[in-house]
Amino acid sequence: MKNARKTVLVTGFSPFPGAPVNPTQRLMKRLHLRLGGHQAGVEFVFHVLPTTWAARHQVTAELRNDIGPDAIVHFGVDGTRRTMNIETRAVNRATRVRPDAAGQSPCRPELMNESEWARSSTLPARALRDAARAAGAPAELSRDAGTYLCNATLWDSIGSAIPSIFVHVPSLPRGKRDTRPAYPVIEEAAVRLLKETARRLQ
């Protein structure tokens, strides 16, 4: 019999080409310290995913199967973003021109050999955006999770029938004139976003 306590799987990514410093890796360690293992009857499980196509099945799928979470919140970095972006869909595409952290690319341009083109996120995107904004973070809804591993991870998690969403964070600011939010703002936004997720699972 499954424990009555709800479980949320929370993930970040390791560094990858173009992002030698991935703030979501640090975020996983810090969120564990901020939220602990439990929050209002909800257990959080934090994990840093290898940024490789092989890990899509060897690590991420195994985590979903082993943990059996009630919800999944993925975090990833996108150096082109200036705000936090709550991704509302994933698409059946995979870039073959951008290698992963192991120097590998997917073997085909689709995630799955089927006609399904897009999948919608299954956690309340607007409520989570508003929670991030309440922390003072610039946060927007997005329909473009890209075609790299962030998109693939969201696609797979939605397809698992577990309520899921992906949150893109910008790279850390460089210098006083850089308008991207500082790391403490991102961390506080993530804390509030996860607390809102927990509240909705109760």
Buried (B, 14 or more C-beta within 10 A) or exposed (E): EEEEEBBBBBBBBBBBEEBEEBBBBBBBEBBBEBBEEEBEEBBBBBEBBBBBBEBBEEBBBEBBEEBEBBBBBBBBBBEEBBBBBBBBBBBBBBBEEBBBBBEEBBEEEEBEEEEEEEBEBBBBBEBBBBBBBBBEBBBBEBEBBBBBBBBBBBBBBBBBEBBBBBBBBBBBBEEEEEEBBEBEBBBBBBBBBBBBBBBBBE
